Amino acid sequence: MFGSVVVCKSSSQHAESPVWDTSASLLLFVDILSGSVLAIDHFGGLTKFSEHGSATSICLSNSGSFVIGQHRRIRVLRGRSPKAINPKIPSGTRLNEAKVDCRGRLWVASMDLAETNPTGAVYRIGPNGGCSTILKGLTVGNGIDWSPDSRVMYLTDSGIGCIYSFDFDPNVGSISNRRIFARIPRERGVPDGLTVDCRGGVWSAHFDGGQLTRYHSNGEIDFIIDLPAKSPTSLCFGGKNLSDLYITTSTFGKSTGREHDGSVLRIPTEFTGLAPNRFDDQSHLQSEANG
């Protein structure tokens, strides 16, 4: 079912938000502590793209550029004139994970800086740059993704060790019927980033647990993978056929860590991922031009 783990060395302290750019055949991710945007090709070659202070996430856009999440704003990069989008988030919180839905809307989860208070939220940003608060009451809003038919949205709250699922309406970008999809016991780490494969399986990275879990769409555990890194942060599918699983990791907790903390790991699999959605910034640019 799986090939051996391939270690793509990087100097990241806290790598996050991996996304596979199918057009460039590159894995893009951020190092939250340095603010760097980095890329790894299928052969493991590492490139530092740019510095974007306080970068927390990266997504792709229709224009071929990137959408960079920062602590308190979103930057839509487009040539030499990046567009800043500033959600009204409470003090004591920051933006964290981000993902794009099938209609090109950006979803961003925020977190309490102390990781103890339910002051995090989920924000939806449309192609015109408008921002709506969709959900409140999260402690550490984290991994987001959708089922292959876009009828279910998954969302992680790392602060309480829980993954939620929601009914999702792709036409209007709404969520409803929140329920608990999975709870992760603390001894197995903290649920962090999340991705969904083309069969509907949900994969979760266990920060400080050194594991990945694949769940069936009904929330039952399919299997668990032990990793040579103690703190995986997130994961995505990439490679030529979207069958390689890429896992970003952190050096946090290094004293009790493992050999490859801070590296990006690649595992060939028999599963196939879904191509990442892209933020519809072309509609955004057009609306600005018309405005």
N, C-alpha and C positions, 0 to 999 in steps of 0.2 A: 504493500500500500504506500510505503514511503521510501525514498532514497535516504542516503546518509546526510546529516546536517552539513551544509557548506557554510563556512564562516567568512563573511565579507568584512574585513577589518575596517573599523572607523575609529576616530578619536572622540566620538560623541560622549558627553557626560549623561545626557538624558534625551536620547533620540525618540521621536514621536511622529505620528501622523503620516505613515507611509502611504504612498499612492503610486501606482504603476502607470506611467505615461505610455500608452500603446503606440502613439505616433512616433515617439522618440526612442522607444525601447529602453527606458530608464526608470529606475526606482527613485522617487523624490521623497525626501523626509526633512524634518527640522530637528535641530538640536536646541531644545528650549533654553538651556542655560547660556549658550553662546549666541543664540539668535540666528544661527547659520541655516541656510537652505542648502542641502547636500543632495548629491545624486550618485547612484551606483548603477553601472551597466550590468548586463547579464553575466559578464566575465569577472565581476567583482571589482572593477576599476572605480575608484572614488574621486568625485569632483566636488569642489565647493562652489556652488553657484553664486551666492551673494550673502550679504549680511542684512538682516532685517531685525533690528533690536527687539527683543521680547517676543519673537515669533513662537507661536504655540501650535499652529496647524498650517497645512498647505493643501489646497485643492486646485484642480485644473479648470480652465475656462474655455469657452467656445472660440475665443479669439486666439488661442494658442499660448496664452500667458498663464499666470498663476494668481490665485487668491490667497493671500497670507493673513492668517489670524494672528493678532497680537493681544496684549493683555486687555486693552480696552477699546480696540478698534479693528476693523477689517480693511485691508488694503487690496484693492483690485489693481494689479499691475497691468499697465498697457503703455508700452513705450516709455517715454520720459515723463508721462503725466499720469501717475497713479491716482486712482480715485479712493478717497478715504470714506468709509462708512462707520458711523459712530453710534452703536447701540447705547441706549440709556441704561447702563447697568449700575447697580448699587455699589456704594463704596464698600471696601472689604471683600470684593469679588473680582474675578478676572475671567476672560474668555478662555476656553480650553479646547475641546474637540470640535471639529467641523466636518461636514459631509454634504454632498450635493444630491438632491433627489432627482427622479426621472424627468422632471419638468424644468430642471435648471435652477431651482431655488436652493439657496445655501441655508443649511441648518447648523446652528452654533450652540453648543452647550457651555454653560459657565459654572464656576465653582467658588465656594467660600475659601478664602485664602488660608484660614485656620483649619479647614477641612473638618469642621465640627458643626457648623450652623446650616440650616436648610435655606440658604439665601441664593443658591444657584438657580439657573433657569435655562430654558431653551428658547432661542430666538430664530425666527425665520426671515431671511432676507431675500426679497424678490429681485428680478432682473432690473427693475427701476430703482433699486437701492433702498426701497422702503423696508423698514424693519418692524416686525411684530413679535411681541412676547407670547409664546405659545403655551409654555408650561412653567410653573414656579415650584419651589419647595425642594429642589435638589441640593444635596450637600456637595458632591463632586460630580457634576455632569460630565459624562465621558462617552465611550464608544457608541457610535450611531451607525445604523445601516438599515436596509429594507429587504424584504423578501423578493425573490425574483419577479413576482407579478406586481410588486410595489403596493400590495394591499396590507402589509404589516410593516410597522416601523419598530426597530429595536433601539433601546436606549439604556446605557449603563449609568448607575449611580455608584461610583466607587466608594463613596463615604459610608454607605450602608451595605456594601457587598451584594448588590442586587442588579439584575438585568430585567428591565421592563419590556413588555411588548404592547403595542397599540394597534387598533384598526387605523389604517391610513387611507385617506381619500386623495389620490394623486391629482385629481382635477382641480381641487381648491387648496390642497396642501394643508389638510387638517388632520388632527389625531383625536381619537376617542377610545373609550373602553380600555383604560389602562389596567393591566394585570401583571402579576409577577411571572416572569418567564423562567428565571433561575435565581437561586441564592447560592453564594459561594462561601463555604465555611472559612473562617479566618485562617485556619491552619493550612489551607490550600492557596493562600495569597489573596490579593485584591483584584476583582475584575476591572480591567482597564480597557484597552482598545478592542474593537469588535469588527468582524467582517462576515459576510454571507456568501456561500458558494452557489453555483447554479442549480444544485439539487435542493436548495433551501436550508442547508445546514448552517448553523450559527457557530462561529469560532470566536472564542474569547481568550485574551491573554491575561494570565494571572501574575500581576506585579507582586514581587516579593515571595512568589510561590514557585517560580521556575517551571511553570507548566502552561500548556494550552489545553482547552477543552473544546471539543466539537459536540454541539447539541443537535438533536433532531428538531424539526420545526415545532414539535409538541412540548419541547423543554426537557425531554429525557436525554441523559448523557449518552453519546455514541461511544466516544473514547477520549482518553487523556494522553497527551504527549509530554514527556519530561524533556527539559531543555538544558544545554550546557551554559545557561545564563540564569541568574536568580530572579532578575526583574525584567521580564518582557513587558513592553509598554503597549504595543499595538501590532497589527498584522494586516497583510493584504495579499491577494494573489497577483502574480505577474509572470514575466517570461513570455516566450514565443506563443504558447498556447494557453496562457493564464493558468498554468497548472503548478507553478512553483509558488510555495508559500514563503513570503518574506516577513521576518519578524524583527522589529526594532527593540532595543533593550537599553537599560539604564545602568549606570555605575552606582546608583544610590544603594546604600547598605553593603558597600564593597567589603567590609570586614568579615561579613558572613556570606560573601558572594561566591560566584563561580568563575571559571577561567575566562569565559568570553563575555562577561558583563561589558556593556558599552559597544558591542559589535552588532552588526546586522547579520541575521541568520537567514539562510535559504534552505528550504526543504522541498525537493521534488515530490510531487504527490500524484495520485490517480484522480484527484478532484480537479474541477475547473472553476475558476472564479468568474465574477461578473466584471465587465469593463467598467471603469469608474465613470460616473456621470460628470458632466462639466457645467460650471456656472454659466448662465446665459448672459454674459456681459456684452454680447453684441446687441441685444435688445436694449440693454442699459446704455450703451454708447449712443445708439440711435435716438433714444428718448432724450439724452442730454443734448444731442445735436439739434433736435427739434425744439428743445426748450429755450 
